[in-house]
């Protein structure tokens, strides 16, 4: 999850939004071991809310580790990095 510097000017900028959505679309088919990926854009303006949430599923821990350094993931980080002020990550396993 990310909080953005200025949601209205950052992600609200259609160019940024489309570049991020395109990067997610590329990851769907371009990263081996990635079972699911989606990005959620917050519609509720609350003081403690994040602006974006990225949800991913991997077939294994090793697939997650490969994703972390994959060029398509690096591209997403390059796009979101300058827009964000806070990032939260939770990696967990479901049984």
C-alpha positions, -999 to +999 in steps of 0.1 A: +000+000+000+012+035-007+003+070+003+011+095-024+026+130-020-003+147-037-030+122-047-049+147-070-018+158-088+001+125-086-021+096-095-049+119-104-027+129-134-041+107-161-006+101-176+007+087-143-024+066-137-023+051-172+014+044-170+009+026-137-021+006-150+000-003-181+029-015-159+005-037-140-010-052-172+026-060-184+033-078-152+002-100-156+017-118-185+054-111-182+064-125-148+067-162-144+052-175-111+029-145-107-006-159-104-026-127-098-019-090-097-042-061-093-040-025-081-067-008-061-072+030-062-087+043-030-120+061-035-125+071+001-106+102+014-098+094+050-068+106+071-055+071+077-062+057+043-037+046+017-041+059-018-031+027-037-030-010-028-012-036-048-024-072-044-003-101-058-003-139-055+027-161-063+031-198-068+060-199-043+083-179-021+110-182-048+086-167-074+080-138-050+118-133-047+122-134-085+094-108-088+112-085-064+141-080-089+122-085-121+125-056-147+087-052-150+085-048-112+114-024-112+095-004-138+064-002-115+087+009-086+102+036-109+068+050-116+054+050-081+086+058-062+086+095-069+049+098-061+049+082-027+055+093+008+048+061+025+049+024+016+036-006+036+042-043+026+028-075+040+042-108+026+023-138+040+014-174+032-021-188+031-026-224+038 
